[in-house]
Amino acid sequence: MASPSVVQSVDRALRIVGYLAEAEGADLSVTEIGRRLGVHKTTASRLAATLARHGFIQRGPATDQYRLGLRLVHLAASAVADFEPVLVARPALRDLASQTEETVTLNVLSGDRVVTVDQIMGRRSIVSHSWLGKTVSTHCSASGKVLLAWLDEVELKAILPSRLERLTPATIVSVPELRRQLDEVRAQGYGTSIQELEEGLTAMAAPVRHSTGRVVAAVGVSGPSFRLRQEDVPHIARLVREAANTASRDLGYSDGPGVR
């Protein structure tokens, strides 16, 4: 049952936006939207038409299918523009992309997901694979593990599901094993994801702290596993930590060179 403080029509409209975001560029029909919402097609059509009127979603020509609208681009740009970690961390991200020649991202928690709020493409990056604005699970991403590792127990329990989704054969699906890895992340100062989020993808990430000491973001590097080999992890992880430390110091954090 929905909370008495929830406005049902608004809740449904926002869920439509969420469904389209999860579709990652694919269109959804009114029939499919209605099925996901658990409402009649007519209700789904009215909700979608209202969102389209305000530019949040857009209808395909001569179809009943919808995709995200350009109004969201403006809202996202406005939200990120004044987000201090993005402004401050950009030089460190650029340096890291130059050093590694791979894709470098800045990532934050959004509910129980990780969202990429900034991205720099390295010389060897696959340009067609953009993470900017996308959300991924916390338990199988390097940045997700970093952002989970420094939550307090109450926050962690609120985010972690009782069952972890398996995305690849390497994905961690045991909560005790994930907690063991989070202890390891805190001890070594960085997290890894080796073909856990996507097969053939390796990533490393390190925490960015605000002046208060709280971890507010994670700097990550990702690339094909055939380039980011297991033996390369210590070297790349050191570069990622150095970039995250630089961003942390620029945000006013002053606990020495080793951000833990």
C-alpha positions as CSV (number, residue, x, y, z in Angstrom):
1,M,0.0,0.0,0.0
2,A,1.3,3.5,-0.9
3,S,2.1,5.9,1.8
4,P,-0.7,8.4,2.6
5,S,1.7,11.2,1.7
6,V,2.2,9.9,-1.8
7,V,0.2,11.6,-4.6
8,Q,-0.6,8.6,-6.8
9,S,-0.7,10.4,-10.2
10,V,2.7,12.1,-9.5
11,D,4.2,8.8,-8.3
12,R,3.0,7.0,-11.5
13,A,4.3,9.8,-13.8
14,L,7.7,9.7,-12.2
15,R,7.8,5.9,-12.5
16,I,7.2,6.3,-16.2
17,V,10.3,8.5,-16.4
18,G,12.2,5.9,-14.5
19,Y,11.0,3.1,-16.8
20,L,12.2,5.1,-19.9
21,A,15.5,5.8,-18.3
22,E,16.0,2.1,-17.5
23,A,15.2,1.3,-21.2
24,E,18.5,3.1,-22.2
25,G,17.3,4.6,-25.4
26,A,14.6,2.1,-26.4
27,D,11.1,3.3,-26.8
28,L,8.2,1.9,-24.6
29,S,4.7,1.6,-25.8
30,V,1.7,2.9,-23.8
31,T,0.6,-0.7,-23.5
32,E,3.9,-1.7,-21.9
33,I,3.9,1.4,-19.7
34,G,0.4,0.5,-18.5
35,R,1.5,-3.1,-17.8
36,R,4.5,-2.0,-15.7
37,L,2.3,0.5,-13.8
38,G,-0.5,-2.0,-13.3
39,V,-3.1,0.4,-14.8
40,H,-5.4,0.5,-17.8
41,K,-3.8,1.6,-21.2
42,T,-6.1,4.7,-21.1
43,T,-4.7,5.9,-17.8
44,A,-1.1,5.3,-19.0
45,S,-1.8,7.2,-22.1
46,R,-3.1,10.3,-20.2
47,L,-0.1,10.2,-17.9
48,A,2.4,9.9,-20.8
49,A,0.6,12.7,-22.8
50,T,0.9,15.0,-19.8
51,L,4.6,14.3,-19.4
52,A,5.1,14.8,-23.1
53,R,3.3,18.1,-23.0
54,H,5.9,19.4,-20.5
55,G,8.9,17.9,-22.5
56,F,9.9,15.2,-19.9
57,I,9.2,12.5,-22.4
58,Q,8.5,12.5,-26.2
59,R,6.3,10.5,-28.4
60,G,7.5,8.9,-31.6
61,P,6.1,10.1,-34.9
62,A,2.8,8.3,-35.6
63,T,3.2,5.8,-32.8
64,D,2.1,5.3,-29.2
65,Q,5.7,4.7,-28.1
66,Y,7.7,7.1,-25.9
67,R,11.2,7.9,-25.0
68,L,12.9,10.4,-22.6
69,G,12.5,14.1,-23.6
70,L,15.0,16.9,-24.0
71,R,13.6,18.8,-21.0
72,L,15.4,16.3,-18.8
73,V,18.7,17.2,-20.4
74,H,18.2,20.8,-19.2
75,L,17.2,19.7,-15.7
76,A,20.2,17.3,-15.4
77,A,22.6,20.0,-16.6
78,S,21.2,22.5,-14.0
79,A,21.4,19.9,-11.2
80,V,25.0,19.0,-12.0
81,A,26.2,22.5,-12.8
82,D,26.3,23.6,-9.2
83,F,27.3,20.3,-7.7
84,E,30.5,21.1,-6.0
85,P,32.3,17.7,-6.4
86,V,31.8,17.9,-10.2
87,L,33.2,21.4,-10.4
88,V,36.2,20.7,-8.2
89,A,37.1,17.2,-9.4
90,R,37.1,17.9,-13.1
91,P,40.9,18.7,-13.3
92,A,41.8,15.5,-11.4
93,L,39.6,13.5,-13.8
94,R,41.2,15.0,-16.8
95,D,44.7,14.2,-15.5
96,L,43.6,10.6,-14.7
97,A,42.2,10.1,-18.2
98,S,45.5,11.4,-19.6
99,Q,47.5,9.0,-17.5
100,T,45.4,5.9,-18.0
101,E,44.0,6.7,-21.5
102,E,40.8,5.0,-20.3
103,T,37.3,6.3,-19.4
104,V,37.2,8.2,-16.1
105,T,34.0,8.9,-14.2
106,L,32.8,10.7,-11.1
107,N,30.0,8.8,-9.4
108,V,27.6,9.4,-6.6
109,L,24.8,7.5,-4.7
110,S,21.3,8.1,-5.8
111,G,19.0,6.1,-3.6
112,D,20.3,2.5,-3.8
113,R,21.9,3.0,-7.2
114,V,25.1,4.6,-8.5
115,V,24.8,7.5,-11.0
116,T,27.6,8.9,-13.1
117,V,27.6,12.7,-12.9
118,D,30.8,13.4,-14.9
119,Q,32.9,11.6,-17.4
120,I,36.2,12.1,-19.3
121,M,37.0,9.9,-22.3
122,G,40.6,8.7,-22.5
123,R,42.4,8.3,-25.8
124,R,41.7,4.5,-25.8
125,S,38.1,4.8,-24.6
126,I,35.3,3.3,-26.6
127,V,33.5,6.5,-27.4
128,S,30.2,4.8,-28.0
129,H,30.0,3.5,-24.5
130,S,29.0,6.5,-22.4
131,W,28.3,6.2,-18.7
132,L,27.2,9.8,-18.1
133,G,23.8,9.9,-16.5
134,K,23.4,6.2,-16.3
135,T,22.7,4.3,-13.1
136,V,24.1,0.9,-12.1
137,S,23.8,-1.4,-9.1
138,T,26.1,-0.8,-6.1
139,H,27.1,-4.3,-5.3
140,C,28.8,-5.1,-8.7
141,S,30.4,-1.8,-9.6
142,A,33.7,-0.5,-8.3
143,S,32.3,2.9,-7.5
144,G,29.3,1.3,-5.8
145,K,31.5,-0.7,-3.5
146,V,33.4,2.4,-2.6
147,L,30.3,4.4,-1.9
148,L,28.8,1.5,0.2
149,A,32.1,1.0,2.1
150,W,31.9,4.2,4.0
151,L,28.2,4.2,4.9
152,D,27.3,3.7,8.5
153,E,25.5,0.4,9.4
154,V,22.0,2.0,9.3
155,E,22.6,3.5,5.9
156,L,24.1,0.3,4.6
157,K,21.1,-1.8,5.7
158,A,18.7,0.6,4.2
159,I,20.4,0.3,0.8
160,L,21.4,-3.3,0.6
161,P,18.7,-5.7,-0.6
162,S,18.5,-9.2,1.0
163,R,19.2,-10.7,-2.4
164,L,21.8,-9.4,-4.9
165,E,21.1,-9.6,-8.6
166,R,23.5,-11.6,-10.7
167,L,24.5,-9.7,-13.9
168,T,27.5,-11.9,-15.0
169,P,29.0,-15.1,-13.8
170,A,31.5,-13.1,-11.7
171,T,28.8,-11.0,-9.9
172,I,28.8,-11.2,-6.1
173,V,25.4,-12.4,-5.0
174,S,26.3,-13.2,-1.3
175,V,25.7,-10.3,1.1
176,P,28.3,-11.7,3.6
177,E,30.9,-11.9,0.7
178,L,30.0,-8.3,-0.3
179,R,30.5,-7.1,3.3
180,R,33.8,-8.8,3.4
181,Q,34.8,-7.0,0.2
182,L,33.6,-3.7,1.7
183,D,36.0,-4.3,4.6
184,E,38.8,-4.8,2.1
185,V,37.8,-1.7,0.2
186,R,38.1,0.4,3.4
187,A,41.5,-1.2,4.2
188,Q,43.1,-0.7,0.8
189,G,41.4,2.6,-0.1
190,Y,39.9,1.5,-3.4
191,G,37.4,-0.9,-4.9
192,T,37.4,-3.1,-8.0
193,S,34.9,-4.7,-10.3
194,I,36.4,-7.3,-12.6
195,Q,33.7,-8.5,-15.0
196,E,31.1,-8.2,-12.3
197,L,29.0,-5.5,-13.9
198,E,29.6,-6.4,-17.5
199,E,31.5,-9.3,-19.0
200,G,34.8,-8.0,-20.4
201,L,34.7,-4.8,-18.3
202,T,37.2,-4.0,-15.5
203,A,36.9,-1.0,-13.2
204,M,38.7,0.6,-10.2
205,A,37.4,3.4,-8.0
206,A,38.5,5.4,-4.9
207,P,36.6,7.7,-2.5
208,V,36.3,11.5,-2.7
209,R,35.7,13.2,0.6
210,H,34.2,16.5,1.5
211,S,35.8,18.9,4.1
212,T,33.7,17.1,6.7
213,G,35.4,13.8,6.0
214,R,32.3,12.3,4.5
215,V,32.6,10.3,1.3
216,V,30.5,12.2,-1.3
217,A,31.6,10.6,-4.5
218,A,33.9,8.1,-6.1
219,V,36.4,8.5,-8.9
220,G,36.5,5.5,-11.3
221,V,38.5,4.2,-14.2
222,S,37.0,1.5,-16.5
223,G,38.0,-0.2,-19.7
224,P,38.1,-3.6,-21.4
225,S,39.5,-6.4,-19.3
226,F,42.1,-7.3,-22.0
227,R,43.6,-3.8,-21.5
228,L,43.1,-3.5,-17.7
229,R,44.6,-6.8,-16.8
230,Q,44.8,-8.2,-13.3
231,E,48.5,-7.4,-13.0
232,D,47.7,-3.8,-13.9
233,V,45.2,-3.3,-11.0
234,P,47.7,-2.1,-8.4
235,H,49.3,0.5,-10.7
236,I,45.9,1.9,-12.0
237,A,44.4,1.8,-8.5
238,R,47.3,3.9,-7.2
239,L,46.6,6.5,-9.9
240,V,42.8,6.4,-9.2
241,R,43.5,7.0,-5.4
242,E,45.9,9.9,-6.2
243,A,43.2,11.5,-8.4
244,A,40.5,11.0,-5.7
245,N,42.9,12.3,-3.0
246,T,43.5,15.5,-5.1
247,A,39.8,16.1,-5.5
248,S,39.3,15.5,-1.8
249,R,42.0,18.0,-0.9
250,D,40.4,20.5,-3.3
251,L,37.1,20.0,-1.5
252,G,38.8,21.0,1.7
253,Y,39.6,17.6,3.2
254,S,42.9,17.6,5.0
255,D,43.8,14.3,6.5
256,G,47.1,13.8,4.8
257,P,47.9,12.2,1.5
258,G,46.2,8.8,2.1
259,V,42.5,9.2,1.9
260,R,40.9,6.3,3.7
